[in-house]
Amino acid sequence: MNISIFLGAGASAAENLPIQSDLFVDYFKSLKDNDFESDMNKELYKFFKQMFDIDITKDNIDKVNFPTFEEVLGLLDLAEKRGEAFKNFGMENLSNKSDSIRFLRQYLILLMAKAIHESENRNNKYHKLLVDNLSKANLIEKTTFISANYDIHVDNTIASLYSEEKNHIMLDYGVDFTNFYVKDGWRKPFGKTIKLYKIHGSLNWLYCPICNSLTLTPYEGGVMRLLYNIEDAKCLECGETTIPIIIPPTYFKDMSNVYISNVWREVEKNLRNADILVFCGYSFPDSDIHIKYMLKRVQGSRRKPPLKIMVFNNHEGKKDYSMRKEEERYKRFLGKDVIYTEGSFQDFSRNPLKYLQEITNI
């Protein structure tokens, strides 16, 4: 019995990480006066002031009605795709009157990374609970994790299972890292592995656009090095400065990076062979058309019986109306046999075997 578990933003929120709508508030509230001297924060100040009439240095951040992270990045992505610009914000920084959209986009991604990094709960309570309970039920080696999140909660939890003395289960991201070929670097997975596919990138991946290599920063959100110590963000292969692989939550996702493409191919292959797909903390939003496209391809090309699908996306304070609309969205697109539960990611983590037994003969 092959199990796939899809982790959405709600799974990260269960560990007290900020959700998309809180990113700007959390980031700007964390800044001190001297932080506004950085190039990044100067550019962000100008952007929000001119585009949204928000003064991040003077306004009461708790009362500001920020646009969503998706809206802001969506504007920049669409401008780049159309080869257009906004007044005072052009495609290239050719004069003092035109700030680069591409720079702003990178700054926003680093903003998101910093907000997530500073909110991370190192205990990984519910991710650890889920992995531990799957292990006790002898299901962990039959489980593949698919994560739409950038944080490294599930990464660290799975990686911590490995012990040279007792346990040889290794974390496998489905891509090759430069670390595999560096002395005393991260070991290439072999033998028993647990697959983790990060379909939107990860805070511990650093990509080199010069030699097309990928560096893993184990147990650390290495993207933060680009903010605090750029010398530590050099490519292990060629020594050039790396960049994040972060696919933002917009309609205009660019999935062309070779590593992201490889991950998506592996996910599609995995889902064709899976028996159960469990969505945790995922609302099936309209903007994730790439995920919907992949799922429809999988549903139409399986040689096995239809994929059994179960959803856990409840949380404290969630309105019944929202749940019914979400259930309708899942069933409209994936079929009426989707099991939409009243449970949360936390509920599933506490007793995954109980729920899996409801839809299978495990």
C-alpha positions in Angstrom: 0.0 0.0 0.0 1.7 3.2 -1.2 0.7 6.4 0.6 1.4 10.0 -0.5 0.9 12.9 1.9 0.6 16.4 0.5 1.5 19.2 2.9 0.1 22.6 2.3 0.3 25.9 4.1 -2.0 24.8 6.9 0.5 22.1 7.9 3.2 24.8 8.4 0.6 27.1 10.2 0.1 24.3 12.7 3.8 24.9 13.7 3.1 28.6 14.1 4.6 29.8 10.9 3.0 32.8 9.3 0.4 32.3 6.6 0.5 34.3 3.4 -1.8 37.0 4.6 0.5 37.7 7.7 3.9 37.8 5.9 4.1 41.5 5.4 2.9 42.4 8.9 5.3 39.9 10.5 8.3 41.1 8.5 7.8 44.8 8.9 7.0 44.6 12.6 10.3 42.7 13.1 12.4 45.5 11.6 14.5 47.9 13.8 15.4 51.4 12.9 18.8 50.6 11.5 17.3 47.8 9.3 15.9 50.5 7.0 19.4 51.4 6.0 19.7 48.2 3.9 19.2 48.4 0.1 16.5 45.8 0.3 14.4 47.6 2.9 14.9 51.0 1.2 13.5 49.5 -2.0 10.6 47.9 -0.2 9.8 51.1 1.5 9.7 53.0 -1.9 7.6 50.2 -3.5 4.9 50.1 -0.8 4.8 53.9 -0.5 4.4 54.5 -4.2 2.3 51.5 -5.2 0.0 51.2 -2.2 0.4 54.5 -0.2 1.7 52.5 2.8 4.5 54.0 4.9 6.2 51.1 6.6 8.2 53.4 8.8 5.4 55.5 10.2 2.1 53.7 9.8 0.7 51.4 12.5 1.7 48.0 10.9 -1.0 46.1 12.9 -3.7 48.3 11.3 -2.4 48.5 7.8 -4.5 46.7 5.2 -1.6 45.2 3.2 -2.2 43.6 -0.2 -1.6 39.8 -0.1 1.8 38.4 -0.9 0.2 36.7 -3.9 -1.2 40.0 -5.2 2.1 41.8 -4.9 4.2 39.1 -6.5 1.5 38.6 -9.1 1.8 42.2 -10.2 5.6 41.9 -10.7 5.4 38.6 -12.4 2.8 39.8 -14.9 4.7 42.9 -15.6 7.8 40.8 -16.3 5.9 38.4 -18.6 4.4 41.3 -20.6 7.6 43.2 -20.8 5.9 46.2 -19.2 6.5 48.4 -16.1 5.0 50.6 -13.5 5.9 54.3 -13.1 9.2 54.5 -11.3 9.5 50.7 -11.4 10.9 49.4 -14.6 12.2 46.1 -15.9 15.8 47.2 -15.6 17.5 49.7 -13.3 18.8 52.0 -16.1 18.5 55.2 -14.3 17.9 56.6 -10.8 14.3 57.1 -11.6 13.6 53.4 -12.4 13.9 50.6 -9.9 14.2 47.1 -11.2 11.2 44.8 -11.0 13.5 41.8 -10.9 15.3 43.1 -7.9 12.0 43.8 -6.1 10.9 40.3 -6.8 14.0 38.9 -5.2 13.6 41.2 -2.2 10.0 40.0 -1.7 11.1 36.4 -1.8 13.8 37.1 0.8 11.2 39.0 2.9 9.1 35.9 2.9 12.1 33.7 3.7 13.0 35.9 6.7 9.5 36.0 8.0 9.3 32.2 7.9 12.8 31.7 9.3 12.2 34.0 12.3 8.9 32.2 13.1 10.2 28.7 12.9 9.5 26.4 15.8 12.4 24.1 16.0 10.4 21.4 17.8 8.5 20.5 14.6 5.8 19.1 16.9 3.2 17.9 14.5 5.5 16.9 11.7 7.5 14.9 14.1 4.3 13.4 15.6 3.1 12.3 12.1 6.5 10.7 11.2 6.8 9.0 14.5 3.2 7.5 14.3 3.8 6.4 10.7 7.0 4.7 11.9 5.2 2.9 14.7 2.6 1.7 12.3 5.3 0.4 10.0 4.1 2.7 7.2 6.9 5.2 7.0 8.8 3.3 4.3 5.6 3.2 2.2 5.0 6.9 2.5 6.0 9.7 0.2 5.8 13.3 1.2 4.9 16.1 -1.3 5.3 19.6 0.1 4.1 22.9 -1.4 5.9 24.7 1.5 9.3 26.3 1.6 10.0 25.8 5.3 12.1 22.8 6.4 10.0 21.3 9.2 9.3 18.0 7.5 12.8 17.9 6.0 14.5 18.1 9.4 12.1 15.6 10.9 12.8 13.0 8.2 16.5 13.6 8.2 16.7 13.1 11.9 15.5 9.5 11.4 18.9 8.6 10.0 21.4 6.9 12.3 24.4 5.0 11.2 24.2 2.8 14.2 20.5 2.0 14.3 18.6 3.2 11.3 19.6 3.6 7.7 16.5 5.4 6.4 17.7 8.4 4.4 15.9 11.5 3.1 15.7 11.7 -0.7 14.6 14.9 -2.4 14.6 13.3 -5.8 17.4 15.7 -7.1 21.1 15.7 -7.1 23.0 18.2 -4.9 26.6 19.4 -5.3 27.1 18.3 -1.7 27.1 14.7 -2.9 30.4 15.2 -4.5 32.2 17.2 -1.8 34.3 15.6 0.9 32.3 15.2 4.1 29.2 16.6 2.3 25.6 15.4 2.5 25.5 11.8 1.5 23.7 10.7 -1.6 20.6 8.6 -0.6 20.9 4.8 -0.9 19.2 1.8 0.4 16.0 2.6 2.4 14.8 6.1 1.7 11.9 8.4 2.4 11.0 10.6 -0.6 10.2 14.3 0.0 9.3 16.3 -3.1 9.4 20.1 -2.6 7.4 21.2 -5.6 7.8 24.9 -5.0 11.4 24.9 -3.9 12.9 25.1 -0.4 14.6 27.5 2.0 17.5 25.1 2.2 18.2 24.9 -1.5 20.7 27.3 -3.2 20.8 27.3 -7.0 23.7 28.4 -9.1 22.6 30.0 -12.4 26.2 29.9 -13.7 26.9 26.1 -13.5 23.3 24.9 -12.9 24.2 23.2 -9.7 22.1 22.9 -6.5 23.5 23.1 -3.0 21.7 21.8 0.1 22.1 23.5 3.4 21.1 20.6 5.8 19.0 21.6 8.9 19.4 25.3 7.9 17.4 27.7 5.8 20.4 28.6 3.7 18.5 31.2 1.8 19.1 33.4 4.8 22.8 33.5 4.0 22.0 35.8 1.1 20.7 38.3 3.6 23.3 38.0 6.4 26.5 36.5 5.0 26.5 36.3 1.2 30.0 34.7 1.2 28.5 31.6 2.7 26.0 31.5 -0.2 28.7 30.7 -2.8 28.2 27.7 -5.1 30.2 24.7 -3.9 31.0 23.8 -7.6 32.1 27.1 -9.2 32.2 29.6 -6.3 29.7 32.0 -7.8 26.8 33.5 -5.7 23.7 31.4 -5.6 20.0 32.3 -5.6 16.9 30.8 -4.0 14.7 28.3 -5.7 11.4 29.6 -4.5 8.2 29.3 -6.7 5.8 32.0 -5.3 2.1 31.4 -4.8 0.9 33.2 -8.0 -1.0 32.3 -11.2 2.2 33.1 -13.1 4.5 30.4 -11.7 7.7 29.8 -13.6 8.4 26.1 -13.4 11.2 26.0 -15.9 14.1 25.4 -13.5 15.6 22.0 -14.2 15.5 20.8 -10.6 11.9 21.9 -10.1 11.0 20.1 -13.4 12.6 17.0 -12.2 10.8 17.1 -8.9 7.4 17.5 -10.7 8.2 14.5 -12.9 8.9 12.4 -9.8 5.7 13.5 -8.1 3.6 12.6 -11.1 5.3 9.2 -11.3 4.8 8.7 -7.6 1.1 9.5 -7.8 0.5 7.1 -10.6 1.7 4.3 -8.3 0.1 5.6 -5.1 -3.0 4.0 -3.5 -3.9 6.9 -1.2 -3.3 10.6 -1.4 -3.8 12.6 1.8 -4.0 16.4 1.6 -3.0 18.1 4.8 -3.5 21.9 5.3 -4.2 22.5 1.7 -7.3 24.5 0.4 -6.9 23.6 -3.3 -6.7 27.2 -4.4 -7.5 28.4 -7.9 -4.0 29.8 -8.3 -2.5 26.3 -8.1 -3.5 25.3 -11.6 -0.2 23.4 -12.1 -1.1 21.0 -9.3 -4.6 20.6 -10.7 -3.2 19.9 -14.2 -0.9 17.3 -12.8 -3.6 15.6 -10.8 -5.8 15.3 -13.8 -3.0 13.8 -15.8 -2.5 11.3 -13.1 -6.2 10.4 -12.8 -6.4 9.8 -16.5 -3.3 7.7 -16.9 -3.3 5.3 -14.0 -3.2 1.6 -14.6 -4.1 0.9 -10.9 -7.5 1.4 -9.4 -8.6 5.1 -8.8 -6.6 7.1 -6.4 -8.2 7.3 -3.0 -8.2 10.9 -1.7 -8.7 12.2 1.8 -8.5 15.8 3.0 -7.6 17.3 6.4 -7.8 21.1 6.3 -9.9 22.2 9.3 -8.5 24.6 11.9 -9.7 26.5 14.9 -12.1 29.3 13.9 -12.7 28.0 10.4 -16.2 28.8 9.4 -18.6 26.0 8.3 -19.3 28.0 5.1 -15.7 28.0 4.1 -15.4 24.2 4.7 -18.4 23.5 2.5 -17.1 25.6 -0.3 -13.7 24.0 0.0 -15.3 20.5 0.0 -17.2 21.4 -3.1 -14.0 22.6 -4.8 -12.2 19.4 -4.1 -15.1 17.2 -5.2 -16.0 19.2 -8.3 -12.5 18.8 -9.6 -11.3 15.5 -8.3 -14.5 13.5 -8.0 -17.4 12.9 -5.6 -15.5 10.1 -3.9 -13.0 12.5 -2.2 -13.3 12.0 1.5 -13.4 15.5 3.0 -13.0 15.2 6.7 -13.8 17.6 9.6 -10.2 17.0 10.9 -7.1 19.1 10.9 -3.5 18.3 10.1 -2.9 18.0 13.8 -5.7 15.4 14.0 -4.2 13.3 11.2 -0.7 13.6 12.8 -2.0 12.2 16.1 -3.4 9.0 14.6 -2.7 8.6 10.9 -3.3 4.8 11.1 -6.9 5.3 12.3 -7.8 7.5 9.3 -5.9 5.4 6.7 -7.7 2.3 7.9 -11.0 3.9 7.2 -10.3 3.9 3.4 -8.1 0.8 3.0 -7.3 -2.6 4.4 -4.1 -1.6 6.1 
